[in-house]
Amino acid sequence: MDETLKRYRESIDNIDAALVFMLAERFKVTQAVGEYKATHDLPPADPGREERQIARLRQLAADANLDPDFTEKFLRFIIDEVIRHHERLREG
């Protein structure tokens, strides 16, 4: 294999690993938030915060030359999963 391509792929693999660990850490924190919300009878979703977060991350994406639409889709996927977890905690 071409050495340059090999180095690029190794970097991609390292970044992917970091993304997985960052997502795992984020979900640990959101799990704690969900438990807090469930014990304090707070709603699982906070649409106002979600919209502020999306706007903030869209701006960060634009500043980083990353497609803000892609960033919003990615964040929306994560938010929806977190809300689903919070709803489950509230039910059970």
Backbone bond lengths (Angstrom), bond angles and torsions (degrees), N, CA, C in turn:
res aa  C-N    CA-C-N  psi(-1)  N-CA   C-N-CA  omega(-1)  CA-C   N-CA-C  phi
1 M - - - 1.460 - - 1.527 108.74 -
2 D 1.279 114.87 145.03 1.453 122.58 176.73 1.531 109.56 -58.64
3 E 1.321 117.66 130.86 1.473 121.98 -176.57 1.524 112.91 -63.62
4 T 1.310 116.99 -37.88 1.468 119.69 179.15 1.521 110.08 -64.31
5 L 1.315 116.37 -46.22 1.462 120.52 178.87 1.524 110.19 -63.07
6 K 1.310 116.74 -39.67 1.471 121.08 178.32 1.530 110.73 -60.06
7 R 1.322 117.95 -44.15 1.472 121.43 179.17 1.528 111.22 -64.89
8 Y 1.328 116.89 -41.89 1.461 120.13 176.67 1.525 110.72 -59.15
9 R 1.315 115.29 -46.33 1.468 119.65 -178.51 1.522 111.88 -65.54
10 E 1.314 117.21 -36.85 1.471 120.05 176.10 1.520 110.59 -63.37
11 S 1.324 116.88 -40.16 1.468 120.75 177.20 1.520 110.81 -64.02
12 I 1.328 116.91 -43.41 1.463 120.76 177.78 1.523 109.98 -60.72
13 D 1.325 117.42 -43.55 1.468 121.26 178.87 1.521 111.14 -60.46
14 N 1.325 117.15 -41.44 1.466 121.09 178.55 1.528 111.25 -65.58
15 I 1.303 116.47 -42.16 1.471 120.75 178.78 1.523 110.02 -64.45
16 D 1.338 117.21 -43.97 1.462 120.51 177.90 1.525 111.23 -58.77
17 A 1.326 117.00 -42.49 1.467 120.58 178.41 1.523 110.21 -62.24
18 A 1.326 116.93 -43.62 1.463 120.68 179.03 1.530 110.65 -62.31
19 L 1.330 117.55 -40.63 1.463 120.91 178.30 1.526 111.08 -61.49
20 V 1.316 117.13 -43.18 1.460 120.53 180.00 1.523 110.33 -62.66
21 F 1.329 117.20 -45.20 1.467 119.96 -179.81 1.525 111.54 -66.88
22 M 1.326 117.66 -36.57 1.466 120.79 177.28 1.527 110.39 -66.27
23 L 1.325 117.49 -41.73 1.458 119.86 177.19 1.521 111.07 -64.05
24 A 1.328 116.54 -40.37 1.468 119.65 178.29 1.525 110.02 -61.27
25 E 1.312 117.62 -42.64 1.467 121.11 179.16 1.521 110.73 -65.43
26 R 1.322 116.39 -41.56 1.468 120.45 178.87 1.524 110.15 -60.93
27 F 1.332 117.00 -43.07 1.460 119.91 -178.91 1.526 111.88 -70.08
28 K 1.325 118.31 -28.54 1.472 119.71 173.63 1.528 109.89 -62.51
29 V 1.315 116.14 -43.73 1.468 120.53 -179.18 1.528 110.27 -69.33
30 T 1.325 117.65 -43.46 1.463 118.60 -179.46 1.524 111.28 -68.19
31 Q 1.327 117.44 -27.52 1.461 120.11 174.20 1.530 109.50 -63.91
32 A 1.325 116.62 -43.16 1.468 120.75 177.28 1.528 110.74 -63.23
33 V 1.326 116.66 -39.92 1.465 120.64 176.87 1.525 109.53 -61.53
34 G 1.323 117.01 -44.26 1.457 121.06 179.70 1.516 112.31 -61.51
35 E 1.320 116.52 -41.54 1.464 120.34 177.67 1.527 110.34 -64.33
36 Y 1.319 116.82 -41.69 1.463 121.22 177.96 1.531 110.38 -61.50
37 K 1.338 115.83 -47.18 1.462 119.76 179.55 1.529 111.32 -60.76
38 A 1.332 116.41 -41.32 1.464 120.05 -178.84 1.518 111.32 -64.85
39 T 1.334 117.93 -40.95 1.463 120.21 -178.13 1.520 112.88 -76.57
40 H 1.340 116.42 -18.99 1.468 120.54 179.57 1.526 112.30 -107.73
41 D 1.326 115.42 14.33 1.461 122.39 177.19 1.530 112.37 52.87
42 L 1.319 115.64 44.26 1.464 121.74 176.98 1.529 108.84 -99.57
43 P 1.318 118.05 150.74 1.471 120.04 -178.92 1.533 111.26 -66.16
44 P 1.331 116.79 148.06 1.464 120.14 -178.80 1.527 113.23 -65.75
45 A 1.320 117.83 -30.10 1.467 121.40 -177.72 1.522 110.09 -110.39
46 D 1.317 114.76 151.68 1.462 121.83 175.71 1.532 106.64 -133.63
47 P 1.334 116.64 83.83 1.470 120.17 -174.08 1.529 113.98 -55.37
48 G 1.320 117.88 -36.37 1.464 119.98 179.05 1.521 111.80 -63.10
49 R 1.327 116.29 -46.34 1.474 119.93 177.90 1.514 110.39 -64.56
50 E 1.323 117.44 -41.06 1.461 120.44 -179.91 1.525 110.68 -58.82
51 E 1.325 116.65 -45.37 1.464 119.96 -179.78 1.528 111.47 -64.88
52 R 1.337 116.67 -39.84 1.476 119.44 177.59 1.524 110.57 -64.12
53 Q 1.322 116.73 -41.02 1.465 120.94 179.41 1.526 110.72 -64.16
54 I 1.318 116.13 -43.72 1.463 119.65 -179.88 1.528 109.99 -62.79
55 A 1.322 117.51 -44.66 1.472 120.50 178.78 1.529 110.60 -61.77
56 R 1.331 115.82 -43.69 1.478 120.28 179.81 1.523 110.98 -61.73
57 L 1.340 116.67 -46.01 1.458 119.80 -177.31 1.525 112.19 -74.10
58 R 1.322 117.60 -28.85 1.467 119.28 173.15 1.533 109.76 -63.26
59 Q 1.331 116.38 -40.66 1.469 119.48 178.50 1.524 110.92 -66.98
60 L 1.331 116.98 -42.90 1.467 120.30 176.55 1.527 110.70 -59.37
61 A 1.327 116.46 -41.67 1.460 120.38 178.70 1.524 110.70 -61.53
62 A 1.321 116.09 -46.88 1.464 119.64 179.65 1.530 110.35 -60.15
63 D 1.327 116.37 -42.39 1.467 120.45 178.62 1.528 111.93 -62.74
64 A 1.341 116.48 -29.61 1.460 121.82 -178.65 1.529 112.53 -94.20
65 N 1.342 116.75 8.46 1.468 121.64 -177.48 1.525 112.51 59.35
66 L 1.328 115.54 37.70 1.458 122.74 175.38 1.523 107.05 -112.91
67 D 1.287 117.05 142.70 1.458 122.09 -177.64 1.536 110.59 -59.96
68 P 1.341 118.40 114.68 1.468 120.74 179.81 1.527 113.25 -60.11
69 D 1.343 118.06 -32.27 1.463 120.20 178.44 1.530 110.54 -65.48
70 F 1.325 116.36 -42.71 1.461 120.37 176.73 1.527 109.80 -61.35
71 T 1.315 116.49 -44.79 1.454 121.31 -178.99 1.522 110.88 -61.33
72 E 1.320 116.47 -42.63 1.466 119.92 178.65 1.526 111.12 -63.83
73 K 1.321 117.97 -43.15 1.467 121.04 178.18 1.525 110.72 -60.57
74 F 1.318 116.13 -43.36 1.462 121.39 179.71 1.526 110.28 -63.05
75 L 1.326 116.48 -47.31 1.460 120.29 -179.88 1.522 111.15 -66.26
76 R 1.320 117.78 -39.90 1.464 120.64 179.25 1.530 110.23 -61.04
77 F 1.328 116.81 -39.92 1.460 121.25 177.44 1.538 109.96 -59.80
78 I 1.313 116.72 -44.75 1.470 121.13 -179.62 1.525 110.28 -66.70
79 I 1.326 117.20 -46.44 1.468 121.35 -179.74 1.527 110.59 -59.53
80 D 1.315 116.63 -44.86 1.465 119.90 -179.91 1.527 111.18 -61.04
81 E 1.309 117.11 -38.82 1.464 120.92 178.33 1.532 110.49 -67.21
82 V 1.309 117.37 -41.59 1.467 121.50 178.27 1.531 110.12 -61.97
83 I 1.316 117.21 -45.66 1.469 120.96 179.94 1.533 110.01 -61.28
84 R 1.331 116.11 -41.14 1.460 119.85 177.65 1.528 110.60 -59.35
85 H 1.320 117.32 -42.46 1.479 121.36 176.85 1.526 110.62 -63.70
86 H 1.317 116.97 -43.02 1.465 120.93 -179.11 1.527 111.02 -64.48
87 E 1.316 116.60 -39.47 1.474 119.92 178.37 1.517 110.01 -64.37
88 R 1.311 117.22 -39.08 1.461 120.98 178.78 1.530 110.73 -64.27
89 L 1.329 116.89 -41.42 1.469 121.00 178.19 1.517 110.60 -62.95
90 R 1.306 116.25 -40.08 1.464 121.75 -178.45 1.527 111.21 -65.83
91 E 1.332 115.91 -35.26 1.466 120.58 -179.11 1.518 112.41 -75.85
92 G 1.314 114.79 -29.96 1.427 115.31 -168.20 1.433 122.02 -113.75
